[in-house]
Amino acid sequence: MTSYRQSPPQHPGPTTLEPAGPRSPSGPDLDGEQFDREERAALQRVPGLSTELQDVTEVEYRQLRLERVVLAGVWTQGHLEGAESSLRELSALAETAGSTVTDAVLQKRSHPDPATYLGSGKAGELREIVQADGADTVICDDELAPSQRRALEDIVKVKVIDRTALILDIFAQHAKSAEGRAQVELAQLQYLLPRLRGWGESMSRQAGGRVAGGEGIGSRGPGETKIELDRRRINTRIAKLRRDIASMKVTRDTKRSSRRVSLVPSVAIVGYTNAGKSSLLNRLTGAGVLVQDQLFATLDPTVRRAETSDGRPYTLTDTVGFVSRLPHQLVEAFRSSLEEAGEADLLLHVVDASHEDPEGQIRAVHDVLAGLGTGEVPELVVLNKCDVADPVTIDRLLRAYPAAVVASTRTGKGMEQVVASLEAALPRPQILVDVLLPYDRGDLVSRVHAEGEILAEDHTAHGTRIEAKVRPDLHGALVSFAS
C-alpha cells in the first residue's frame, strides 16, 4: 500500500471583484460580474467545530461534516498514473466539500476486498494513519457496498464515506433552484435507502396498529420495526420528489418547446467539471454565472439568448459538469436538466487542455452523453485553458479532433474562432425562395427577416421582392407568392 502525504491547502485571501466591462468575446473583463460569488462565500465551514458523534455506531443518519480526511483507493488495472490521477481528483472533490486532506493511500489489488475494501491487514494500517493524522473521516475512491463501509468503519473507528456520498454532499451544498434541490434530495435518498441500518432496541422494536400513537387495548397488532418505518417514509418522500420533478419538467419542456416553435437554435455547453463551461458562457453572453476553480461549481442550468454576427438568434445553455464514475443516482435525478443537451442543435464540448488526462475526461463526458441519446447531435470541441496547457498535449488533441478550436476563456485567446465555428455549425435555412410579397403582407416580410436568410431584397411597384433561404414551415406560407 502506497501512501501519499499531502500538506494542508493554503486558503487564498478574499477575492476582489472588478466591475464588468464591455461584453466582447476577447475583452479584458475575464469572467464578468459574478452575481453568486458573494452568496457562495458567505457560508463557509469553520475548522475545528464538528457535530459528529464520537461513537460511529450510535447513529446512522448523520450529516456529513468533513474536516480532516484520509483518502483510500484500490488500483486494480491500468497504469499507476491513472490511479494516482483518480486520487488527486478525489482530493479536489474533498476540498470542494470543505475538508482538509491530510493523507492518501493507494493499494494494488486484483479487485477490492469484498469485506473491507482494502483488506483487513491494510485496513489496520489505515487506522494507524488516521490516528496519527488526527483525521475524522476516511473517503474511499469507489462506491462501497453497505457491508464494506460498515466493516471498514468498525476497523478504522472513524466515519467512512465513499466517492458517491462525497459528490452528493457537494451537490447538496451547491444546488440553489427548487428543481436542483429536489433532484439532489432524490439522489441522496436513493443512495441512503439500501444503506439504512439500526442500532440496539430502537430499530427492532415493533408497535402494532395505533399503539405507537398512544392508543392501547383493542388496537394492538402486527406492526413494523423502526427501520421498516424509516424505509416506508423514505419511499414516500422519493415518490413525492419524483412527482415534483415531473411537474417541474413540464415547465422546462414548455419553455423548450416555445423556443422550438420560434425556431431558435439551441447550443448546449457540456464538458467535464471545472473545464471552463461557465467562463465560456460569460464570455459569449455576459451571463454573470458564478465561476470558481472548484468541481461542480455550477449545478443549475442557465439559458441565455445570443445572436450571430448576421443577426440570427440562438440560445446557450450551461449544463452541470460531468465526472468519471458519476453516480447513477445523480444521472437519473438530473435527467430532466441534462435533457437540454439531448434536445440541442449543437453541443459545445469544453475540454480542459491543461489537465493531465484530457482524453479520459472526454471519454467520461461521451459516456454520460451516450446515455442521454445525443449521438446524432453535432459537436464542436473547444480546447480550453490553452494559456496554461502543454503545447504537446494540444497538438495530440488536435490530431484526434482536427475540427477542435483552441482557446482560453481566461485570456480571450481564440474566442473569435470559437464564435466563428459556433456560427458556422448552427443550422441554417435551406430552402431557396424568390417571392413577390404585396405591401399589405408586411407580416410575411417580417418573418422572412426574422427566421430566414436574406439574399436579395427589392421594393417594386407591386410589392417587396425577396430572395432568401427559409425553413420548411415558412416556405409553406410563401409558396403562393413565388414569382
MIMI-716649 format. One record per residue (C-alpha): x, z, y. Coordinates in steps of 0.25 Angstrom, whole numbers, plus 5000, padded with zeros to 4 digits. Each point is the difference from the previous one (the first is absolute). Layout:
[[X Z Y]]
...
This chain:
[[5000 5000 5000]]
[[5006 4996 5013]]
[[4998 5008 5013]]
[[4999 4994 5014]]
[[5001 5011 5010]]
[[4996 4997 5014]]
[[5001 5007 5013]]
[[4987 5003 5008]]
[[4996 4989 5009]]
[[5002 5001 5015]]
[[4988 5000 5008]]
[[5000 4991 5012]]
[[4996 5006 5014]]
[[4987 4996 5007]]
[[4997 4985 5001]]
[[4999 4995 5014]]
[[4990 4989 5002]]
[[5002 4989 5009]]
[[4989 4993 5007]]
[[4995 4987 4994]]
[[5005 4988 5006]]
[[4995 4985 4999]]
[[4994 4996 4987]]
[[5009 4989 4996]]
[[5006 4998 4986]]
[[5014 5001 5004]]
[[4998 5010 5012]]
[[5008 5013 5002]]
[[4989 5010 4997]]
[[5003 5002 4986]]
[[4988 5006 4993]]
[[4992 5001 5012]]
[[4992 5013 5004]]
[[4998 5009 4988]]
[[4986 5005 5001]]
[[5000 5009 4988]]
[[5014 5005 5001]]
[[4997 5013 5008]]
[[4989 5004 4991]]
[[5008 4997 4987]]
[[5011 5009 5006]]
[[4991 5011 5004]]
[[4999 5006 4986]]
[[5013 5003 4993]]
[[5003 5009 4989]]
[[5009 5012 5003]]
[[5011 5003 4990]]
[[5000 5014 4994]]
[[4985 5002 5001]]
[[4994 4998 4986]]
[[4986 5003 4995]]
[[5004 4997 4986]]
[[4997 5011 4989]]
[[5012 5006 4994]]
[[4994 4999 4986]]
[[4998 4985 4997]]
[[4991 5004 4988]]
[[4990 5008 5009]]
[[4992 4989 5007]]
[[5000 4985 4997]]
[[4993 4995 5012]]
[[5011 5001 5011]]
[[5002 4992 5012]]
[[5014 4993 5000]]
[[5010 5008 5009]]
[[5013 4992 4998]]
[[5012 5007 5006]]
[[5013 5000 4992]]
[[4999 4991 4988]]
[[5008 4995 4989]]
[[4998 4986 4995]]
[[5001 4996 4985]]
[[5000 4986 4994]]
[[5002 4994 4986]]
[[5008 4987 4999]]
[[4994 4992 4988]]
[[5004 4986 5002]]
[[5007 4990 5010]]
[[5012 5003 5008]]
[[5004 5014 5006]]
[[4999 4994 5014]]
[[4985 4998 4998]]
[[4997 5014 4995]]
[[5008 5006 5012]]
[[4992 4991 5010]]
[[4987 5005 4994]]
[[5005 5014 5002]]
[[5004 4997 5015]]
[[4986 4995 5002]]
[[4994 5012 4994]]
[[5009 5008 5010]]
[[4995 4992 5011]]
[[4985 5003 4995]]
[[5003 5015 4999]]
[[5006 5000 5014]]
[[4988 4993 5005]]
[[4991 5010 4994]]
[[5008 5011 5008]]
[[5010 5005 4990]]
[[5015 5002 5000]]
[[5007 4994 4988]]
[[5011 5009 4995]]
[[5004 4993 4987]]
[[4996 4989 4991]]
[[5003 4999 4985]]
[[5000 4987 4991]]
[[5000 5000 4985]]
[[5003 4989 4991]]
[[4990 4999 4988]]
[[4993 4989 4992]]
[[4987 5006 5004]]
[[4995 5012 5008]]
[[4998 5012 4991]]
[[4985 5001 4996]]
[[5000 5015 5001]]
[[5008 5004 5013]]
[[5004 4986 5006]]
[[5015 5004 5000]]
[[5001 5007 4987]]
[[5001 5015 4999]]
[[5015 5001 5001]]
[[5001 4992 5013]]
[[4988 5007 5005]]
[[5007 5013 4999]]
[[5012 4994 5008]]
[[4990 4995 5010]]
[[4994 5014 5001]]
[[5015 5005 5003]]
[[5001 4990 5011]]
[[4986 5004 5006]]
[[5004 5014 5000]]
[[5014 4997 5007]]
[[4994 4992 5011]]
[[4988 5009 5002]]
[[4990 4989 4998]]
[[4986 5002 4999]]
[[4995 4986 4994]]
[[5005 4990 4990]]
[[4996 4986 5002]]
[[5001 4990 4988]]
[[5002 4985 5002]]
[[4989 4996 4990]]
[[4985 5004 4998]]
[[5000 5012 4991]]
[[4990 5003 4989]]
[[4992 5013 5003]]
[[5008 5006 4988]]
[[5013 4996 5004]]
[[4998 5005 5014]]
[[4995 5014 4995]]
[[5012 5001 4990]]
[[5010 4996 5010]]
[[4994 5010 5010]]
[[5001 5011 4990]]
[[5015 4998 4999]]
[[5004 4998 5014]]
[[4991 5011 5005]]
[[4996 4992 5013]]
[[4989 4990 5003]]
[[5002 4986 4994]]
[[4994 4988 5005]]
[[5001 4985 4997]]
[[5002 4987 5008]]
[[4985 4998 5000]]
[[4997 5013 5006]]
[[5010 4999 5010]]
[[4995 4986 5005]]
[[4986 5006 5000]]
[[5004 5011 5009]]
[[5007 4990 5010]]
[[4987 4992 5000]]
[[4992 5013 5003]]
[[5009 5003 5012]]
[[4999 4986 5006]]
[[4986 4996 4998]]
[[4991 5000 5012]]
[[4988 4992 4999]]
[[4988 5005 4992]]
[[5002 4989 4990]]
[[5014 5003 4999]]
[[4998 5015 4998]]
[[4989 4997 4989]]
[[5009 4990 4993]]
[[5011 5010 4999]]
[[4991 5012 4996]]
[[4994 4991 4989]]
[[5014 4996 4995]]
[[5004 5015 5000]]
[[4988 5005 4992]]
[[5002 4988 4990]]
[[5014 5005 4998]]
[[4996 5015 5000]]
[[4989 4999 4990]]
[[5008 4998 4987]]
[[5010 5011 5005]]
[[4991 5012 5001]]
[[5004 5012 4993]]
[[4995 5014 5000]]
[[5006 5014 4999]]
[[4995 5012 4993]]
[[4985 5004 4999]]
[[4996 4993 5013]]
[[5000 4987 4994]]
[[4995 5003 4986]]
[[4988 5009 5005]]
[[4987 4994 4997]]
[[4987 5002 5008]]
[[4986 4995 4995]]
[[4989 4994 5008]]
[[4998 5008 5013]]
[[5008 5012 4996]]
[[5011 4995 5009]]
[[4991 5001 5011]]
[[4996 5014 4998]]
[[4988 4999 4991]]
[[4999 5008 4987]]
[[4990 5001 4989]]
[[4994 4987 4995]]
[[5010 4991 5007]]
[[5012 5001 4990]]
[[5004 4989 4992]]
[[5012 4991 4997]]
[[5008 4997 5013]]
[[5013 4994 5004]]
[[5014 5005 5002]]
[[5006 5001 5014]]
[[5009 4988 4997]]
[[4988 4992 4995]]
[[4992 5004 5013]]
[[5012 4995 5008]]
[[5001 4987 4992]]
[[4985 4998 5003]]
[[5002 5003 5015]]
[[5012 4990 5001]]
[[4992 4989 4993]]
[[4988 5002 5009]]
[[5009 4999 5012]]
[[5007 4988 4994]]
[[4987 4993 4999]]
[[4996 5004 5014]]
[[5013 4994 5006]]
[[4998 4987 4992]]
[[4987 4999 5006]]
[[5005 5003 5014]]
[[5012 4990 4999]]
[[4990 4989 4995]]
[[4991 5002 5012]]
[[5013 4999 5009]]
[[5004 4988 4993]]
[[4986 4993 5004]]
[[5004 5002 5014]]
[[5014 4994 4998]]
[[4994 4989 4992]]
[[4991 4997 5012]]
[[5011 5000 5010]]
[[5008 4990 4991]]
[[4988 4991 4997]]
[[4997 4999 5015]]
[[5015 4995 5002]]
[[4997 4991 4989]]
[[4988 4994 5007]]
[[5007 4998 5013]]
[[5011 4993 4991]]
[[5011 5009 5006]]
[[5012 4999 4990]]
[[5006 5013 4995]]
[[5014 5005 4998]]
[[5003 5012 4992]]
[[5014 5007 5002]]
[[5004 5005 4987]]
[[5013 5006 4994]]
[[5008 5012 4995]]
[[4998 5013 5007]]
[[5009 5001 5012]]
[[5004 4985 5001]]
[[4995 4999 5014]]
[[4986 4995 4999]]
[[4994 5008 5011]]
[[5012 4996 5009]]
[[4997 4986 4998]]
[[4985 5002 5003]]
[[5004 5007 5013]]
[[5010 4988 5003]]
[[4989 4990 4998]]
[[4988 5006 5006]]
[[5005 5013 5008]]
[[4990 5008 4991]]
[[5007 5013 5003]]
[[5000 5004 4985]]
[[5008 5012 4996]]
[[5015 4996 4996]]
[[5008 5011 4993]]
[[5013 4999 4991]]
[[4991 5006 4989]]
[[4994 4996 4987]]
[[4985 4998 5001]]
[[4999 5002 5015]]
[[4988 4990 5000]]
[[4988 5002 4991]]
[[4988 4996 5008]]
[[4999 4984 5001]]
[[5001 4995 5015]]
[[4994 4987 5003]]
[[5004 4993 5013]]
[[4996 4987 5006]]
[[5010 4990 5004]]
[[5001 4985 5005]]
[[5010 4989 4996]]
[[5008 4993 5011]]
[[4989 4989 5001]]
[[4989 5010 5001]]
[[4995 5001 4986]]
[[4995 5014 4997]]
[[5004 5008 4987]]
[[5000 5015 4995]]
[[5012 5008 4996]]
[[4998 5012 4990]]
[[5010 5011 4998]]
[[4998 5005 4986]]
[[5005 5012 4992]]
[[5015 4999 4995]]
[[5003 4999 4985]]
[[5010 5007 4992]]
[[5005 4998 4986]]
[[4992 5007 4990]]
[[4988 5002 5010]]
[[4990 5010 4993]]
[[4989 4992 4994]]
[[4990 5011 5006]]
[[5005 4995 5014]]
[[4999 4985 4997]]
[[4985 5003 4995]]
[[4996 5009 5011]]
[[5006 4991 5011]]
[[4995 4987 4994]]
[[4990 4998 5011]]
[[5011 5000 5010]]
[[5009 4992 4992]]
[[4990 4989 4998]]
[[5003 4996 5015]]
[[5013 4993 4993]]
[[4991 4994 4989]]
[[4991 4994 5011]]
[[5011 4995 5009]]
[[5003 4986 5003]]
[[5015 5003 5001]]
[[5009 5012 4995]]
[[5011 5003 5010]]
[[5009 5007 4990]]
[[5010 5009 5007]]
[[5013 5003 4993]]
[[5011 5011 5003]]
[[5012 4991 4999]]
[[5009 5012 5003]]
[[4995 5007 4987]]
[[5010 5001 4988]]
[[4989 4994 4991]]
[[4991 4990 5008]]
[[4997 4992 4988]]
[[4995 5012 4993]]
[[4991 5003 5012]]
[[4995 4986 5000]]
[[4996 5001 4985]]
[[4993 5013 5002]]
[[4992 4994 5011]]
[[4996 4988 4992]]
[[4996 5009 4988]]
[[4990 5007 5009]]
[[4995 4987 5006]]
[[4998 4994 4987]]
[[4990 5011 4996]]
[[4992 4996 5013]]
[[4999 4986 4997]]
[[5008 4994 5011]]
[[5007 4990 4991]]
[[4995 4988 5008]]
[[5002 5005 5014]]
[[5012 4994 5007]]
[[5012 5009 5003]]
[[5010 5000 5011]]
[[5012 5009 4998]]
[[5006 5007 5012]]
[[5014 5005 4997]]
[[5000 5012 5010]]
[[5011 5009 5005]]
[[5010 4989 5001]]
[[5007 5007 5011]]
[[5005 5011 4989]]
[[4999 4992 4987]]
[[5012 4995 4993]]
[[5002 4984 5002]]
[[5003 4998 4985]]
[[4986 5007 4997]]
[[4993 4991 5010]]
[[5007 4987 4994]]
[[4996 5005 4986]]
[[4985 5002 5004]]
[[5000 4986 5008]]
[[5004 4993 4987]]
[[4989 5007 4992]]
[[4990 4998 5012]]
[[5004 4988 5007]]
[[4988 5000 5009]]
[[5002 5014 5005]]
[[5003 5004 5014]]
[[5011 5009 5004]]
[[4996 5009 5012]]
[[5002 5014 5006]]
[[4987 5007 5005]]
[[5010 5010 5007]]
[[5008 4991 5008]]
[[4990 4988 5001]]
[[5010 4990 4993]]
[[4993 4989 4992]]
[[4986 5004 5005]]
[[4997 4986 5006]]
[[5003 4994 4987]]
[[4990 5010 4993]]
[[4989 4996 5010]]
[[5003 4985 4998]]
[[5000 5001 4985]]
[[4987 5009 5000]]
[[4993 4990 5009]]
[[5004 4988 4991]]
[[4995 5008 4988]]
[[4986 5003 5005]]
[[4989 4991 4995]]
[[4997 4989 5010]]
[[4987 4991 5001]]
[[5002 4987 4991]]
[[4988 4991 5003]]
[[5003 4990 5011]]
[[4988 4996 5008]]
[[4997 4991 5012]]
[[4987 5004 5007]]
[[4993 4997 5013]]
[[4992 5013 5004]]
[[4989 4999 5010]]
[[5002 5009 5013]]
[[4988 5008 4995]]
[[5008 5004 4988]]
[[5010 5009 5006]]
[[4998 5010 4989]]
[[5007 4990 4990]]
[[5011 4997 5010]]
[[5003 5015 5001]]
[[5000 5001 4985]]
[[5010 4989 4998]]
[[5009 5006 5010]]
[[4999 5014 4994]]
[[5000 4996 4985]]
[[5007 4986 4999]]
[[5013 4994 5004]]
[[4998 4991 5012]]
[[5008 4987 4999]]
[[4994 4992 5012]]
[[4988 5002 5010]]
[[4994 4991 5010]]
[[4988 5001 5009]]
[[4992 4987 5000]]
[[4986 4996 5007]]
[[4993 5004 4987]]
[[5006 5013 4996]]
[[5013 5006 4996]]
[[5008 4992 4989]]
[[5009 5009 4992]]
[[5010 4997 4989]]
[[5003 5013 4992]]
[[5003 5006 4986]]
[[4989 5010 4996]]
[[4995 5008 4988]]
[[4989 4995 4991]]
[[4989 5009 5006]]
[[5003 4994 5014]]
[[5001 4986 4994]]
[[4986 5001 4995]]
[[4995 5003 5014]]
[[5008 4989 5006]]
[[4998 4989 4990]]
[[4987 4994 5007]]
[[5008 4998 5013]]
[[5011 4992 4994]]
[[5004 4988 5009]]
